[in-house]
Amino acid sequence: MPYEPDLDKKVFYETKEFENTRITIGVFSYNDGEKKLQLTRENMVQDEWRFSKLGRMTKEEIEIVLPLIQTALGHMK
């Protein structure tokens, strides 16, 4: 069964921008299934945002993102 964007419900979604990168925290439910946390990173390359693996995070990024993860967790009940 192929992925259908219409079935992907965005429960929570917030992005925090840093100098040349941004991290997005989201909670999604596909086809009314279990809610799942998604963390993504995008880097600014030649004046456009490009997806990248989240990989390692700086202490500053963790300190800013951790409260958002806690908020996202509250949306997963």
N, C-alpha and C positions, 0 to 999 in steps of 0.2 A: 504494500500500500504506500503510495508516494506521499510526501509531506504536503499538507494543505494549510497554508498560512491562515485561512479563516478559522481553523480549529484551534489555533494557538492563542490563548487568552493571556494578556499581560495583567498580572495581579498587582505588581509593584515594579517601579522602574525609576532609577535616579542615577545621574551621571555627575561625577566630580572631575573638574579639569585641573591639571597641573601645568607646568611650563610648556612641555611639548607632547604631552600625553593626556589621555583621559581614561578613567575607569568607570564602567557602568555596572551597577548591581541591579539585577532583575529577578523577579519571581514569575514563573510562567506555568501555565497548566494547559497541556495539550489534550484536546478532545475530552475536557472535564476530568482528566486523570489527576494523578498526584501532582501537587505543586512542587516545583523544583527551582533551586537557586542557580542563577547563571551570572558569572563574573567575566567581563570582557575588557580588553584594553585596545585602544586605538592610538596610533602615533600620528603626529602631524608631519607629513612628508610633502614637500613642494606645495604648500598651501591647501592640502586636503587631508582629511582623516582617513587612515588606512588601518584595517583590522590587524592585530598582532596577538600572539599568545600572551596571556597575562604573565606567566612566568614569575620571576622574582619581583618582590615589591620592596620599596624603601620604607624606612620607619615612618616617615611623614605620610606616605600613601596608606600604610596600615592604620595609623592613628585617625585618619580621616574616613577611611572606608569601613573600619570595624563598627562604628555606630550605625552605619547604613545596613550592614549585615544583620545587626541586632533588630533594626526596624523591619527588614525583609523577613526575618524569622517570625516576627509577630503576624505577618500576612500569610504565613504558611499553616495556620490552624485550620 
